[in-house]
Structure formats: C-alpha cells, structure tokens
Amino acid sequence: HGRAFETAEWTATLQLRGLDVERHAVPLRLVPSFNFSIAADVLVTCPETSRDDFLACREMFALSAPEGHGHYFNVWDAQRYGGLAATPTQDWVARVGPGHVVVVPCYAVGETTQGGLAATMLRHVDVERFLEEEGT
C-alpha cells in the first residue's frame, strides 16, 4: 500500500510447475486522479514532485480555505495525462472554477531523467481559454 506521491512496486511472477521461472518488478508512481466533474484549484505535478512537495502544496491550499472549511483541489499530473495540454476528453482548463488558481511548481526541464516541469510548458491556447472563462 502506498500514499500519494510515493513509489510502490508492482511485481509479476511466472511459475512453471510450482517453480518461479521469471519475475518482473515495475516501479509505480502513485498520483491522484483528476476529478473532471468539479471546478476547483489545480495543482500541476510531474515525476519530480515529491511527497513533501505535495504535502506543502496541500497545506498552502488548506491555509487559503475559509476557517472551519476543508479545501478540495485537483491534481493534474503531467506524466499521467501526457503533458499540460488540455484535450477535448481531458480538459483541465474548463475545470478551474471562478476565483480558483492553477499552481505550477517549476522543476528544471531537461536536467533530470524524468523531464521536469516549467510554466512555459503551458500552451498559450489553454492559458487564453482559461482567461476567457474567467472573464479577465
């Protein structure tokens, strides 16, 4: 069992007549699913996002909530959803509600094997559409 933004391992073992003949272990990065049914703040994450980074952002969102109320935010993981670009079937831009924010923690692009994340990776058309929907 794992927690969000930790890595777990999935293992498959092939047996022949009760003997292990082959074993494969694959690391799995655990990230929450994006909830397309609600409008909320959005935290954009990537493979460099650690559990500590996630918990710090969660605390930041909690501090911005009215006293006595919980605060929900969506997580858009660039690795899970294939980047930051919104598509007709995966449209995170339309799910940022009025008065909500998009938080994009920046990690060095190209300096790790994971790929990094930078605000400049946001497509201009997605930012433009977000601003149009916000009426700004």
C-alpha atoms as one frame of an Amber mdcrd trajectory, in Angstrom:
protein
   0.000   0.000   0.000   1.282   3.442  -0.810   0.393   7.071  -0.363   0.094
   9.823  -2.943   3.412  10.838  -4.488   5.281   7.805  -3.265   6.604   4.989
  -5.410   5.353   1.456  -4.966   6.453  -1.676  -6.749   4.297  -3.994  -8.824
   5.712  -7.491  -9.178   4.670 -10.287 -11.539   5.997 -13.819 -11.186   5.736
 -16.537 -13.830   5.618 -20.034 -12.406   6.014 -23.377 -14.144   5.047 -26.479
 -12.194   5.212 -24.583  -8.942   8.666 -23.091  -9.563   9.369 -19.407 -10.163
  10.873 -19.132 -13.641  10.630 -15.410 -14.228   9.975 -12.319 -12.125   9.473
  -8.720 -13.176   9.245  -5.731 -10.843   7.996  -2.378 -12.092   8.014   0.829
 -10.035   4.691   2.672  -9.953   4.375   6.337  -9.079   1.183   6.908  -7.110
  -0.718  10.074  -8.077  -4.362  11.045  -7.567  -6.839  11.049 -10.447  -8.056
  14.369 -11.785 -11.742  14.882 -10.941 -13.332  16.175 -14.152 -16.747  16.627
 -12.502 -15.938  19.630 -10.284 -14.401  23.086 -10.579 -11.547  23.698  -8.142
  -7.994  24.957  -7.739  -5.482  22.863  -9.694  -2.023  21.694  -8.648   0.086
  20.635 -11.637   2.590  17.884 -10.801   5.271  15.844 -12.557   7.656  12.981
 -11.669   9.902  15.388  -9.741   7.032  16.256  -7.375   7.906  14.584  -4.081
   5.512  13.650  -1.311   6.934  16.560   0.740   6.237  18.965  -2.166   2.686
  17.654  -2.413   2.082  17.964   1.346   3.439  21.540   1.320   1.060  22.483
  -1.523  -1.831  20.763   0.253  -1.085  22.854   3.342  -0.954  26.008   1.207
  -4.392  25.227  -0.240  -5.735  24.458   3.270  -4.476  27.821   4.561  -6.356
  29.592   1.781  -9.690  27.946   2.724 -12.202  29.781   4.908 -11.791  28.902
   8.581 -13.585  25.711   9.542 -13.950  24.519   5.953 -11.971  21.847   4.202
 -10.439  22.681   0.883 -10.512  20.478  -2.186  -8.080  20.857  -5.050  -7.492
  18.846  -8.186  -4.149  17.353  -9.218  -3.156  17.353 -12.897  -0.112  15.123
 -13.291   1.820  15.913 -16.486   3.212  12.367 -16.696  -0.124  10.636 -16.139
  -2.023  12.825 -18.620   0.725  13.172 -21.214   1.731  16.790 -20.608  -0.030
  20.023 -19.796  -2.099  20.386 -22.945  -5.841  20.082 -22.494  -7.710  17.846
 -24.924 -11.455  17.571 -25.614 -11.654  14.450 -23.414  -9.204  15.650 -20.760
  -9.916  19.337 -20.281  -8.423  20.572 -17.010  -8.698  24.194 -18.139 -12.506
  24.176 -18.013 -12.406  22.633 -14.515 -10.699  25.613 -12.881 -13.593  27.414
 -11.263 -14.145  31.159 -10.859 -11.809  32.527  -8.206  -9.625  29.424  -8.296
  -5.933  29.212  -9.122  -3.558  26.965 -11.039  -0.312  26.230  -9.182   2.605
  25.045 -11.335   5.668  24.294  -9.204   8.635  24.558 -11.565  11.362  21.953
 -11.816  14.361  22.193 -14.106  13.451  20.991 -17.601  15.912  18.549 -19.130
  18.143  18.318 -16.067  16.701  15.019 -14.832  15.709  11.755 -16.433  12.091
  12.488 -15.506  11.635  15.512 -17.773  10.941  18.408 -15.429   8.086  20.894
 -15.494   8.013  24.581 -16.252   5.213  27.124 -16.525   6.390  27.796 -20.087
   5.086  24.313 -20.990   1.519  25.602 -20.683   0.086  26.001 -24.147  -0.830
  29.577 -24.992  -4.269  28.444 -26.177  -5.002  26.811 -22.777  -3.970  29.928
 -20.857  -6.003  32.109 -23.227  -9.068  29.883 -22.791  -8.701  29.926 -19.004
  -8.591  33.725 -19.020 -11.622  33.899 -21.319 -13.625  31.625 -18.996 -12.592
  33.733 -16.008 -13.777  36.872 -17.817 -10.449  38.645 -17.333
